[in-house]
Every structure is written in C-alpha cells, then in structure tokens.
Amino acid sequence: MRGADREAEHMNEGHLTFLASPDWARMLETDVLPWVDTAGDLGDDVLEIGPGPGLTTDLLRQRVPRLTAVEVDESLAIPLRERLAGTNVDVVLGDATESALEGDRFSAATCFTMLHHMPTPEHQDRLFAEVRRVLRPGGIFVGTDSLDIDMIRDGHVDDVFVPVDPNTLERRMRSAGFAETTIDVRDWQFRFVARKG
Ligand SMILES: C[S@@+](CC[C@H](N)C(=O)[O-])C[C@H]1O[C@@H](n2cnc3c(N)ncnc32)[C@H](O)[C@@H]1O
C-alpha cells in the first residue's frame, strides 16, 4: 500500500482542529453514529476509511469486535496507531484506493466525511471499486458525507473539496459493482448504504 505524502489530501488547520474537537465528538455520538447504526449489523471484521484524528474510530470500535482503519496521511495515521495500540483497532498507513488488504475479507466498510477529501471523482470511483473488492459477498459499505452547500464549502478554503452529489451515487455504486444502494439526505449531509451482491 502506498505511503502518504500527498499534500493535496491534507486538511487545513481549522478543519483539522474541528475534527479533533469535543463539538465534533458530540455530533458524531448523538447524530452521525446513531444514523449509521440504523444501516444494520456491521458484523465481526470492519474497515474504516479515512479516520483522520480518530473520533469516528473511537465510536466505531465500541460497536465492533475488530476494526481496521486505513489513513493516507502519515501525520494522522501514526499518532492514531500509537493511541490505539493494544486495542481492537489496527491502523494502516496507506491509500485506501489501492489497499493491499485481502479480498472478500470485511463484513462491512465505513467512511465518514472523507469522500469529499479525495482529489477527483475518479479517485472516489476507484475507492468504491476497491471497497467492493475487500468486502465479503453480502457485506455493506456505509458512509456519510457532506452536501455541497455554502457552509461546508466555506470550511474548505485551501483544502480539497470534491463533493459527491447524492443523486449520482446510486449509479456510481452500481458501476463499482454494488448490488443495492440506499441514500438518505439530512441537514448538511447524506448517508449511503451499499451492499456487495
Ligand atoms: C475530513 S477527514 C474525516 C475524518 C474522520 N472520518 C471524521 O469524520 O472525523 C478525511 C480523512 O480521510 C483521509 N483520506 C483521504 N483520502 C484517503 C485515502 N485515499 N485513503 C485513506 N484515507 C484517506 C484524509 O487524510 C483525512 O484524514
């Protein structure tokens, strides 16, 4: 798996501070993760893509027996690996679009507010195909991401912002080989659940 030296995918300081803040931890706990819980059982061996500072990882790892978190930014992956050493989380430094992870392994894959941090829609499509490869048949891919609205755009000055249009996602997931996709839009974000057939 390739190392993480791509400046283009680093977040601006304000964004990074927010993603490590008690405010974001609270929103994840009261809003985002309960929404993800309604997608169904994640099973016994779960993948998280783009954990960043790891507030999502902290909540996810309470819900599943085993979690593998793949983070492309070395300055985030290494401290997270150190912080979660000896727990049920394995932090992998690398690009999730070309992971060397075993095919058909994971019972579920997740990603939270990371798709819009990928440099192009082609990278996002490559990620969808790679996630499908590493999921078991019947495994689910659950994620949330931000809508393309001013409030979110304003938070991404000098940052990567390639929003996913939820209206195109079902088609894109189908092209990546997913059998069923459901998409729900709420406030400033959307949630998707796609199943590998
Ligand atoms: C906005 S942060 C979200 C962090 C966390 N999921 C949360 O919601 O608090 C997006 C993260 O995705 C990571 N990322 C972007 N592209 C990636 C890729 N191709 N593979 C793995 N991680 C990636 C970024 O480095 C960043 O840490």
The ligand as a Gaussian input file, in Angstrom:
#p B3LYP/6-31G(d) Opt

LIG

0 1
 C      -12.324000      15.043000       6.802000
 S      -11.330000      13.760000       7.393000
 C      -12.539000      12.786000       8.235000
 C      -12.004000      12.139000       9.483000
 C      -12.993000      11.275000      10.243000
 N      -13.565000      10.241000       9.399000
 C      -14.108000      12.095000      10.852000
 O      -15.225000      12.100000      10.290000
 O      -13.880000      12.735000      11.875000
 C      -10.975000      12.797000       5.939000
 C       -9.821000      11.838000       6.152000
 O       -9.736000      10.967000       5.028000
 C       -8.363000      10.741000       4.756000
 N       -8.226000      10.250000       3.371000
 C       -8.425000      10.966000       2.220000
 N       -8.175000      10.198000       1.149000
 C       -7.828000       8.961000       1.626000
 C       -7.454000       7.740000       1.001000
 N       -7.373000       7.646000      -0.339000
 N       -7.167000       6.672000       1.766000
 C       -7.240000       6.766000       3.125000
 N       -7.564000       7.901000       3.779000
 C       -7.867000       8.995000       3.039000
 C       -7.749000      12.106000       4.994000
 O       -6.354000      12.048000       5.157000
 C       -8.479000      12.543000       6.269000
 O       -7.818000      12.131000       7.420000

